[in-house]
Amino acid sequence: MSKKDEGANSRRDFLKMAATGAPLAAVVVATSGTEAAAAEPDLASDRMQDTAHTRAYYDSTRF
């Protein structure tokens, strides 16, 4: 029990850095201020299109 495990400290340090780094990254992304314009829909494609409607949905669900 008196023996210290160096691996435990490195895991704890990683978790501390991850816990503080993620909110900082989110703030940087949120304050960047650039917004991409929605592309014109390709009616020939059967895939989901990047339109203002889908952008509004993604904004409402915070993807």
N, C-alpha and C positions, 0 to 999 in steps of 0.2 A: 504493500500500500504506500510505502514511502517513495517508491520509484515513480518519477513523473514521465508521462508519455508525451513525447514531443509532437506526435501526430495529432493528439487531441488539441493541443494549442493551435496548430496550424489550421485545423478544421474550424475551431472557434473564431480565429482571426478571419478566415475566409467568410464565415457567416456574418460576422460583424461588417465586413467590407461590402458584402452583397446587400445587406439590409440598408446600408447608408447610400450605396451607389445607385440602386434602382430608382429611388425617388428623385435623386438628382438628375438622372438620365431622363426621367419622365418630365421634369420641369424644363429641361433644355429642349426637348421635342415640342412641348406645349407652347413655349415662348418663341419658337423659331419664326412664326408668323407667315410662313409661306404655305400656300394652299394650291394644290394642283387642280387644274380645270378638268371637268369631266369630258371624256372623248365622245365624239359623235357615234351613235350606235350603229353597228354593222348588222343590218337586217337579214343578211344572208347567213349569219352565224347562228348556231343553235346553243352557244354558250352564253352564260350570264354576261350582260353588257355593263360597262362602266358609265352609268348615266347619273344625272342629278338625283333621280329617285333612289338608286342604289347607294349613292353617297349619303343621302339623308338617312337611309336605313342604317348604314354603318356608323354614322355620327350618333344616332339615337341609341345604338347598342355599344358604342365606344370600342369598336374594333380598331 
